[in-house]
Amino acid sequence: MSVGILRSYGSTDFITGLRAIAATMVIVIHTGALGGLGWVGENITASGKYGVQVFFVISGYTIAATWVAGDGYGGFLIRRLARIAPTYWFMIALASVLYLAGISPGSSWLAEYGASVDAYNILMHFSFLSFLDYRVANSIIGVEWSIPIEVFWYVLLPFLVPAASRWRCFLIWLVVLAVAAVVTRAVLGIMGPSTAAKWFPTTFGPYFLIGAACYHLRSRGWHRVSGWGPRVMWGSVALFVLVLVTAPSGGGALIGLATAGLLVARRDSDGSGWWLDSTVLRFLGTISYSLYLWHMLVIMVLGAYVPVQGSAGFCVVFGVTVAASWLTYLFIERPTNAWGKTLSGIFAKDGRTARLPDETVGR
């Protein structure tokens, strides 16, 4: 593997490492990887679900960074959709074909809500509107519910990015989005199952806004000039680990806070290759989007032939998922991301492709 193939974002390479941890957390819970290792293993396994919150905070950071790059709204959307849509569409199509061909049993949510892999379902997925119907929102792959949520905030968050740069405006909008999240859970909880709210975009608005605020703080160099930087960073690491080990109620919010602390306070990446900057984590972070989309399909297809649960199952699923994800990264993600960057230049204010700042991260 050539290091040059890895995503490189200069001083924020550590965020790629964070993505690797988030993707691995999700695979851990879906394979029950550490469930047989006592209460600590059970808690770490259960906490894997919070990997999505880590992704959402990082996504808010990414949205702000890409928006500030200055492509204009059209160029911004092209860049973001080119990054996320082609691989998503490919995986939806592949999972649908494997299910209809009888090779994959399909997502458990398909039977749970009596949905079908039909033209309506596929159209709702391809249009990123599947969150409007909880019956199909997570019915094809089993983890895809989060992707339309990201696209939803691609559309709306740019209008809040300036507000995230000022404390008073940020706090006002944070309260507004928090209230919207509470109302979403209350209203949709009455109208349908809890997953209807869990898979709805406004439930997660605060995470994206916090990520955008983290971008502004980091771009101002707070982590370099504040004496509190190291304390915030190690406090965030401690909180992250504490959530993993104890799996507390409200762990999603706590791990989102820990992620925000790392985004703001972690020292600049310097190519040292340690911890979050290591080649292994940067490699896994580079393919983390594909890891997220592939692993449930791997579990569904392999589950009829080999164990896919427990520590041994995790190793099998992880190995196959990494191999498949590397291929989709090379042949889908990289080229379509490059095309998106080129096309976005058409919409740039000065007619040229805007140069992304050092702090911009991948997905």
C-alpha positions as CSV (number, residue, x, y, z in Angstrom):
1,M,0.0,0.0,0.0
2,S,1.4,3.3,-1.0
3,V,1.2,6.0,1.6
4,G,0.6,8.5,-1.2
5,I,-2.8,6.8,-1.8
6,L,-4.0,7.7,1.7
7,R,-6.0,10.9,2.2
8,S,-3.8,13.7,3.4
9,Y,-5.0,16.9,5.0
10,G,-1.8,18.2,6.5
11,S,-2.3,19.4,10.0
12,T,-5.6,17.6,10.4
13,D,-4.6,14.1,9.3
14,F,-5.5,13.0,12.8
15,I,-9.2,13.4,11.9
16,T,-8.7,10.5,9.4
17,G,-7.6,8.4,12.3
18,L,-10.8,9.4,14.2
19,R,-12.8,8.2,11.3
20,A,-11.1,4.8,11.5
21,I,-12.1,4.5,15.1
22,A,-15.7,5.5,14.4
23,A,-16.0,2.9,11.6
24,T,-14.4,0.2,13.7
25,M,-16.8,1.0,16.6
26,V,-19.8,0.4,14.3
27,I,-18.4,-2.9,13.0
28,V,-17.7,-4.0,16.6
29,I,-21.3,-3.6,17.7
30,H,-22.7,-5.4,14.6
31,T,-20.5,-8.4,15.1
32,G,-20.7,-8.4,18.9
33,A,-16.9,-8.5,18.8
34,L,-16.1,-8.2,22.5
35,G,-19.4,-9.4,24.0
36,G,-17.8,-12.5,25.5
37,L,-15.1,-10.7,27.4
38,G,-17.1,-9.7,30.5
39,W,-18.9,-6.5,31.3
40,V,-16.1,-4.2,29.9
41,G,-16.2,-6.1,26.6
42,E,-20.0,-5.9,26.6
43,N,-20.0,-2.2,27.2
44,I,-17.4,-1.5,24.6
45,T,-19.4,-3.6,22.1
46,A,-22.6,-1.7,23.0
47,S,-20.9,1.6,22.7
48,G,-20.1,0.9,19.1
49,K,-23.4,2.5,18.1
50,Y,-21.9,5.9,19.1
51,G,-19.5,5.7,16.2
52,V,-22.3,7.4,14.1
53,Q,-22.2,10.4,16.4
54,V,-18.5,10.7,15.9
55,F,-19.1,10.7,12.1
56,F,-21.8,13.4,12.5
57,V,-19.6,15.8,14.4
58,I,-16.7,15.3,12.0
59,S,-19.2,15.8,9.1
60,G,-20.2,19.2,10.6
61,Y,-16.5,20.1,10.7
62,T,-16.1,19.0,7.0
63,I,-19.2,20.9,5.9
64,A,-17.9,24.1,7.4
65,A,-14.4,23.7,6.0
66,T,-15.7,22.9,2.5
67,W,-18.2,25.8,2.6
68,V,-15.5,28.3,3.7
69,A,-13.4,27.1,0.8
70,G,-15.6,29.3,-1.3
71,D,-17.0,27.3,-4.2
72,G,-20.5,28.9,-3.7
73,Y,-23.5,26.9,-2.8
74,G,-23.8,24.9,-6.1
75,G,-20.1,24.0,-6.1
76,F,-20.3,23.1,-2.4
77,L,-23.2,20.7,-3.0
78,I,-21.5,19.1,-6.0
79,R,-18.3,18.5,-4.1
80,R,-20.1,17.0,-1.1
81,L,-22.5,14.8,-3.2
82,A,-19.7,13.6,-5.4
83,R,-17.9,12.5,-2.3
84,I,-20.9,10.6,-0.8
85,A,-23.4,9.7,-3.5
86,P,-21.7,7.4,-6.0
87,T,-20.5,4.8,-3.5
88,Y,-23.8,5.0,-1.6
89,W,-25.8,4.4,-4.9
90,F,-23.5,1.5,-5.8
91,M,-23.9,-0.2,-2.5
92,I,-27.7,0.3,-2.5
93,A,-27.8,-1.2,-6.0
94,L,-25.5,-4.1,-5.1
95,A,-27.4,-4.9,-1.9
96,S,-30.7,-4.8,-3.8
97,V,-29.4,-7.2,-6.5
98,L,-28.0,-9.6,-3.9
99,Y,-31.3,-9.7,-2.0
100,L,-33.5,-10.1,-5.0
101,A,-31.2,-12.9,-6.3
102,G,-31.5,-14.7,-3.0
103,I,-27.8,-14.4,-2.1
104,S,-28.4,-12.0,0.8
105,P,-31.2,-12.4,3.4
106,G,-31.5,-8.6,3.5
107,S,-31.7,-6.3,6.4
108,S,-33.6,-7.4,9.5
109,W,-35.5,-4.1,9.3
110,L,-36.9,-5.2,6.0
111,A,-39.0,-7.9,7.7
112,E,-39.4,-5.8,10.9
113,Y,-41.5,-3.2,9.1
114,G,-42.9,-5.3,6.2
115,A,-41.0,-3.4,3.5
116,S,-40.0,-4.6,0.1
117,V,-37.0,-4.0,-2.0
118,D,-39.0,-2.5,-4.9
119,A,-38.9,0.6,-7.1
120,Y,-40.4,2.8,-4.4
121,N,-37.8,1.7,-1.8
122,I,-34.9,2.1,-4.2
123,L,-36.1,5.5,-5.4
124,M,-36.5,6.8,-1.8
125,H,-32.9,5.7,-1.2
126,F,-31.4,7.1,-4.4
127,S,-33.2,10.5,-3.8
128,F,-31.9,10.6,-0.2
129,L,-35.4,10.9,1.1
130,S,-35.7,7.6,2.8
131,F,-35.8,9.3,6.2
132,L,-39.4,10.3,5.3
133,D,-40.6,6.7,5.6
134,Y,-39.1,4.7,8.5
135,R,-40.3,1.5,7.0
136,V,-37.7,1.8,4.2
137,A,-35.1,4.1,5.9
138,N,-32.8,1.2,6.9
139,S,-34.2,-1.7,4.9
140,I,-31.6,-2.4,2.2
141,I,-28.2,-2.4,3.8
142,G,-29.0,-2.0,7.4
143,V,-26.8,1.0,8.2
144,E,-27.8,3.4,5.4
145,W,-30.1,5.5,7.5
146,S,-27.3,7.9,8.4
147,I,-26.4,8.9,4.8
148,P,-29.6,10.8,3.9
149,I,-29.2,12.6,7.3
150,E,-25.8,13.8,6.2
151,V,-27.1,14.9,2.8
152,F,-30.0,16.8,4.6
153,W,-27.4,18.8,6.6
154,Y,-25.3,19.3,3.5
155,V,-28.2,21.3,2.2
156,L,-29.0,23.3,5.4
157,L,-25.8,23.6,7.5
158,P,-24.0,26.1,5.2
159,F,-26.6,28.7,6.2
160,L,-25.6,28.2,9.8
161,V,-21.8,28.1,9.3
162,P,-21.4,31.8,9.8
163,A,-23.5,31.7,13.0
164,A,-21.3,28.9,14.3
165,S,-18.3,31.3,14.3
166,R,-19.9,33.6,17.0
167,W,-20.5,32.3,20.5
168,R,-23.9,34.0,21.0
169,C,-25.3,33.0,17.7
170,F,-23.9,29.5,18.1
171,L,-25.6,29.1,21.5
172,I,-28.9,30.4,20.2
173,W,-28.9,28.0,17.2
174,L,-27.6,25.1,19.4
175,V,-30.7,25.6,21.6
176,V,-33.0,25.8,18.6
177,L,-31.6,22.6,17.1
178,A,-31.7,20.8,20.5
179,V,-35.4,21.8,20.9
180,A,-36.0,20.6,17.3
181,A,-34.4,17.2,18.2
182,V,-36.6,16.9,21.3
183,V,-39.7,17.8,19.4
184,T,-38.8,15.3,16.6
185,R,-38.5,12.5,19.1
186,A,-41.7,13.4,20.8
187,V,-43.8,13.9,17.7
188,L,-42.4,10.9,15.7
189,G,-42.5,8.8,18.8
190,I,-46.2,9.3,18.9
191,M,-46.7,8.6,15.2
192,G,-44.5,5.6,14.9
193,P,-41.7,3.5,16.5
194,S,-38.7,5.0,18.1
195,T,-36.6,4.4,15.0
196,A,-38.8,6.9,13.1
197,A,-37.2,9.7,15.2
198,K,-33.8,8.0,15.4
199,W,-33.5,7.9,11.6
200,F,-34.7,11.5,11.1
201,P,-32.3,14.4,10.3
202,T,-33.5,16.9,12.9
203,T,-32.7,14.5,15.7
204,F,-29.0,15.0,15.1
205,G,-28.8,18.7,14.2
206,P,-26.7,19.7,17.3
207,Y,-23.9,17.4,16.3
208,F,-23.4,19.0,12.9
209,L,-23.6,22.5,14.4
210,I,-21.0,21.6,17.0
211,G,-18.7,20.2,14.3
212,A,-19.0,23.5,12.4
213,A,-18.1,25.5,15.5
214,C,-15.1,23.2,16.0
215,Y,-13.9,24.2,12.6
216,H,-14.0,27.9,13.4
217,L,-12.1,27.4,16.7
218,R,-9.5,25.3,15.1
219,S,-9.0,27.5,12.1
220,R,-8.3,30.4,14.5
221,G,-5.5,28.3,16.1
222,W,-7.0,28.0,19.5
223,H,-5.2,24.7,20.0
224,R,-1.9,26.4,19.4
225,V,-2.2,29.4,21.6
226,S,-4.4,28.3,24.6
227,G,-2.8,26.8,27.6
228,W,-5.9,24.7,28.0
229,G,-5.3,22.9,24.8
230,P,-3.5,19.8,26.2
231,R,-6.0,19.6,29.1
232,V,-9.0,19.7,26.8
233,M,-7.4,17.1,24.5
234,W,-6.5,14.6,27.2
235,G,-9.8,15.2,28.9
236,S,-11.6,14.4,25.7
237,V,-9.6,11.2,25.3
238,A,-10.5,10.2,28.9
239,L,-14.2,11.0,28.3
240,F,-14.1,9.0,25.0
241,V,-12.6,6.0,26.7
242,L,-14.9,6.3,29.7
243,V,-18.0,6.2,27.5
244,L,-16.7,3.1,25.7
245,V,-16.0,1.3,28.9
246,T,-19.2,2.2,30.8
247,A,-21.7,2.7,28.0
248,P,-23.7,5.2,30.0
249,S,-27.1,6.6,29.2
250,G,-26.7,9.6,27.0
251,G,-23.4,8.2,25.7
252,G,-24.0,9.5,22.2
253,A,-24.0,13.1,23.4
254,L,-20.9,12.5,25.6
255,I,-18.9,10.9,22.8
256,G,-20.0,13.7,20.5
257,L,-18.6,16.1,23.1
258,A,-15.4,14.1,23.3
259,T,-15.0,14.2,19.6
260,A,-15.5,17.9,19.5
261,G,-12.8,18.4,22.2
262,L,-10.4,16.4,20.0
263,L,-11.2,18.4,16.9
264,V,-10.6,21.7,18.7
265,A,-7.6,20.8,21.0
266,R,-5.6,18.0,19.4
267,R,-2.2,19.2,18.3
268,D,-1.5,19.5,14.6
269,S,-0.5,16.4,12.8
270,D,3.2,16.4,11.9
271,G,3.7,13.2,10.1
272,S,5.1,11.5,13.2
273,G,3.0,8.4,12.6
274,W,1.9,8.0,16.2
275,W,-1.6,7.4,17.6
276,L,-4.3,9.0,15.3
277,D,-1.6,9.8,12.8
278,S,-0.4,6.3,12.3
279,T,-0.4,4.7,8.9
280,V,-2.8,2.0,9.9
281,L,-5.4,4.3,11.2
282,R,-5.0,6.7,8.3
283,F,-5.5,3.8,5.9
284,L,-8.6,2.6,7.7
285,G,-9.8,6.2,8.0
286,T,-9.2,6.7,4.2
287,I,-11.6,3.9,3.5
288,S,-13.9,4.5,6.5
289,Y,-16.9,5.5,4.4
290,S,-16.8,2.2,2.4
291,L,-16.1,0.3,5.7
292,Y,-19.3,1.7,7.1
293,L,-21.4,0.8,4.0
294,W,-19.8,-2.6,3.3
295,H,-19.7,-4.3,6.7
296,M,-23.4,-5.1,7.1
297,L,-23.6,-6.6,3.6
298,V,-20.6,-8.7,4.4
299,I,-22.2,-9.9,7.6
300,M,-25.5,-10.8,5.7
301,V,-23.8,-12.6,2.9
302,L,-21.2,-14.5,4.9
303,G,-23.5,-15.3,7.8
304,A,-24.9,-18.4,6.1
305,Y,-21.4,-19.9,5.7
306,V,-19.1,-18.8,8.5
307,P,-19.5,-17.3,12.0
308,V,-19.8,-13.5,11.9
309,Q,-20.4,-12.9,15.6
310,G,-17.9,-12.7,18.4
311,S,-14.2,-12.0,18.2
312,A,-13.5,-14.6,15.5
313,G,-16.5,-13.3,13.5
314,F,-15.3,-9.7,13.8
315,C,-11.8,-10.7,12.4
316,V,-13.4,-12.4,9.4
317,V,-15.9,-9.6,8.7
318,F,-13.3,-6.9,9.3
319,G,-10.8,-8.5,6.9
320,V,-13.3,-9.0,4.1
321,T,-14.8,-5.6,4.6
322,V,-11.4,-3.9,4.4
323,A,-10.6,-5.7,1.2
324,A,-13.9,-4.8,-0.4
325,S,-13.7,-1.2,0.9
326,W,-10.2,-0.7,-0.6
327,L,-11.6,-1.7,-4.0
328,T,-14.6,0.7,-3.8
329,Y,-12.3,3.4,-2.6
330,L,-9.9,3.0,-5.5
331,F,-12.4,2.6,-8.3
332,I,-15.4,4.6,-7.1
333,E,-14.5,7.0,-4.3
334,R,-11.3,8.4,-5.5
335,P,-12.3,9.1,-9.1
336,T,-15.8,10.5,-8.3
337,N,-14.3,12.7,-5.6
338,A,-11.8,14.1,-8.1
339,W,-14.6,14.7,-10.6
340,G,-16.6,16.5,-8.0
341,K,-13.7,18.8,-7.2
342,T,-13.4,19.6,-10.9
343,L,-17.1,20.2,-11.5
344,S,-17.4,22.3,-8.4
345,G,-14.9,24.8,-10.0
346,I,-17.6,25.7,-12.6
347,F,-19.6,27.1,-9.7
348,A,-16.8,28.8,-7.9
349,K,-17.2,32.5,-7.6
350,D,-14.0,33.3,-9.5
351,G,-14.6,30.6,-12.1
352,R,-11.8,28.4,-10.8
353,T,-11.8,25.4,-8.5
354,A,-11.3,26.8,-5.0
355,R,-8.4,25.6,-3.0
356,L,-9.5,23.8,0.1
357,P,-7.8,24.9,3.3
358,D,-5.5,22.6,5.2
359,E,-8.1,21.9,7.8
360,T,-10.6,20.3,5.4
361,V,-11.3,16.6,5.9
362,G,-12.6,13.9,3.6
363,R,-16.2,12.8,3.8
